[in-house]
Amino acid sequence: RETYGNDAWRGKAMGDFLTRLRIHAHALEGLPMPVFSLTDYINEFLKVLQIRHPALHSDLLPIWQELAEFQESYRQLPLAFCHGDYHPLNIIWGEETIHGVIDWEFMGRKVEAWDLANLLGCLGMDEPAWLTSELANTIIKSLHQAGIFHQVTWHWLPELVAALRFAWMREWFHEQNRKMQIQELDYLWLLLDNRKLLRQKWAPVSTNG
């Protein structure tokens, strides 16, 4: 875990898996499947915090307000079937390959870059430099080449990464883990302060010049 952010082969393997998942998930189209709304989830979480942890609510509210434009655009983002908790610790690794992906309890229909955003957020939480590391760069290149995400999805990817961290904050809240709450707050501001740079780094090659 201390070095996986530097492994380009992991990024390629993880990108290939997400591409195959998108292709094979077409068989689920037409089946009744609720859509998970991250913005609704966060708004409900903030209501709970306002009563049960006002200090944390006060810390998170300015962050959520910084994401106001993202909130307005969220419902226009394309949807897809997603794993729901995609990151390296939920993968059974082989020698430069994936043997299996575990922990599917959060699977469902979500914004199409959910799995990528969760992965990037976890990488950066372990080590901020890994947001643009070999693993991150390689999976992003793989998914650009596969063409499975729309342009609007790539535009809002940095904000989606930040918004998804609210789900992790909810975990730290339930665990009453103040140390992780503080770390998460610092990380959220780091993501927001650098979102323009991340958008440039994660953009399709064609828009990077």
C-alpha positions in Angstrom: 0.0 0.0 0.0 2.9 2.4 0.7 4.0 2.2 -3.0 1.0 1.3 -5.1 0.4 4.8 -6.3 3.7 4.6 -8.2 2.6 1.5 -10.1 1.5 2.3 -13.7 0.6 -1.4 -14.3 -2.1 -1.1 -11.5 -3.6 1.9 -13.2 -3.7 0.1 -16.6 -5.3 -3.0 -15.0 -7.9 -0.9 -13.1 -8.8 1.1 -16.1 -9.2 -2.0 -18.2 -11.6 -3.4 -15.5 -13.7 -0.3 -15.5 -13.9 -0.4 -19.3 -15.0 -4.0 -19.3 -17.5 -3.3 -16.5 -19.1 -0.6 -18.6 -19.3 -2.8 -21.7 -20.8 -5.8 -19.9 -23.2 -3.6 -17.8 -25.1 -2.8 -20.9 -26.9 -6.1 -20.3 -28.5 -4.4 -17.2 -30.1 -1.6 -19.2 -33.9 -1.7 -19.0 -33.9 -3.3 -15.5 -35.5 -1.3 -12.7 -32.6 0.2 -10.8 -32.7 3.2 -8.5 -30.3 6.1 -9.1 -28.1 7.1 -6.1 -27.9 10.9 -5.8 -24.7 12.0 -4.1 -26.0 15.6 -3.7 -29.1 14.4 -1.9 -27.0 12.2 0.3 -24.7 15.0 1.3 -27.6 17.4 2.0 -29.2 14.8 4.3 -25.8 14.2 6.0 -25.4 17.9 6.7 -28.9 18.1 8.2 -27.9 15.3 10.6 -24.6 17.1 11.5 -26.4 20.3 12.1 -28.2 18.6 15.0 -25.6 16.0 16.2 -22.3 17.7 15.5 -22.7 21.5 14.9 -19.0 22.1 14.8 -18.4 19.7 12.0 -21.4 21.0 10.2 -19.9 24.5 10.4 -16.6 23.2 9.0 -18.2 21.4 6.1 -20.8 23.9 5.1 -18.3 26.3 3.4 -16.8 23.4 1.5 -20.3 22.4 0.2 -20.9 26.0 -0.7 -17.7 26.0 -2.7 -19.2 23.2 -4.7 -22.4 25.1 -5.6 -21.8 25.0 -9.4 -21.1 21.3 -9.2 -24.4 20.8 -7.3 -26.3 22.7 -10.0 -24.7 20.5 -12.8 -24.8 17.2 -10.9 -28.2 16.0 -12.2 -27.0 16.5 -15.8 -24.1 14.1 -15.4 -24.4 10.9 -17.4 -25.1 7.7 -15.4 -23.7 4.2 -15.5 -23.6 1.0 -13.4 -20.7 1.3 -11.0 -18.9 -0.9 -8.5 -19.5 1.8 -5.8 -16.3 1.3 -3.7 -13.6 0.9 -6.2 -10.0 1.3 -4.8 -6.9 -0.8 -4.6 -7.7 -2.4 -1.3 -10.9 -3.9 -2.8 -8.9 -5.7 -5.5 -7.4 -9.1 -5.3 -4.1 -8.5 -7.1 -2.0 -11.0 -9.1 1.3 -10.4 -10.7 0.6 -7.3 -12.8 -3.1 -8.3 -13.1 -6.4 -8.3 -11.3 -7.7 -11.6 -10.1 -10.9 -10.3 -8.7 -12.8 -7.2 -7.3 -14.6 -7.5 -3.9 -17.0 -5.6 -1.8 -19.9 -4.9 -4.2 -22.4 -3.8 -1.6 -22.5 -0.2 -2.9 -22.9 -1.2 -6.5 -25.6 0.5 -8.5 -26.5 3.2 -11.0 -24.6 6.4 -10.2 -22.8 9.1 -12.1 -20.5 7.4 -14.6 -17.2 8.5 -13.1 -18.1 7.4 -9.6 -15.6 4.6 -9.4 -12.7 6.6 -10.9 -13.5 9.5 -8.5 -13.5 7.2 -5.5 -10.2 5.7 -6.5 -8.5 9.0 -7.1 -9.9 10.3 -3.8 -8.5 7.3 -1.9 -5.1 7.7 -3.6 -4.8 11.3 -2.7 -5.9 10.7 0.9 -3.0 8.2 1.3 -0.6 10.6 -0.4 -1.7 13.9 -2.1 1.1 13.5 -4.8 -0.6 10.3 -5.9 -3.5 12.4 -7.4 -1.1 12.7 -10.4 1.0 9.7 -9.9 1.8 6.8 -12.3 -1.2 4.9 -11.2 -3.6 7.9 -11.5 -2.1 9.0 -14.8 -2.2 5.6 -16.3 -5.8 4.8 -15.4 -6.9 8.2 -16.7 -5.1 7.7 -19.9 -6.7 4.2 -20.2 -10.2 5.6 -19.7 -9.6 8.5 -22.1 -8.6 6.0 -24.8 -11.6 3.8 -24.0 -13.9 6.7 -24.5 -16.4 5.5 -21.9 -16.9 8.9 -20.2 -18.5 12.0 -21.6 -16.7 15.3 -21.8 -18.9 16.9 -19.1 -17.9 14.1 -16.8 -14.2 14.9 -17.2 -14.9 18.5 -16.6 -16.5 17.9 -13.2 -14.1 15.1 -12.1 -12.2 17.2 -9.5 -15.4 18.3 -7.9 -16.8 14.8 -7.9 -13.7 13.6 -6.1 -14.2 16.2 -3.4 -17.9 15.5 -3.1 -17.4 11.8 -2.7 -15.1 12.5 0.3 -18.3 13.5 2.2 -19.2 9.8 2.3 -15.9 9.1 3.9 -16.4 11.9 6.4 -19.7 10.3 7.4 -17.7 7.2 8.3 -15.3 9.2 10.4 -18.4 10.9 12.0 -20.0 7.6 13.0 -16.7 6.3 14.3 -16.2 9.5 16.3 -12.7 9.7 14.8 -11.8 13.3 15.3 -8.3 12.8 13.9 -9.6 11.5 10.6 -12.3 14.2 10.5 -9.5 16.9 10.7 -7.4 15.1 8.1 -10.5 14.9 5.8 -11.2 18.6 6.2 -7.7 19.5 5.3 -7.8 17.1 2.3 -11.1 18.6 1.0 -9.7 22.1 1.0 -6.5 20.8 -0.7 -8.7 19.3 -3.5 -10.8 22.5 -3.9 -7.7 24.7 -3.8 -6.1 22.7 -6.6 -9.2 21.8 -8.7 -8.1 23.9 -11.7 -4.7 22.1 -11.8 -6.3 18.7 -11.4 -8.8 19.5 -14.2 -5.9 20.3 -16.4 -3.9 17.2 -15.4 -6.9 14.9 -15.8 -8.2 16.4 -19.0 -8.2 14.5 -22.3 -4.9 14.9 -24.2 -6.7 16.7 -27.0 -7.7 19.5 -24.7 -4.2 19.8 -23.1 -2.8 20.9 -26.4 
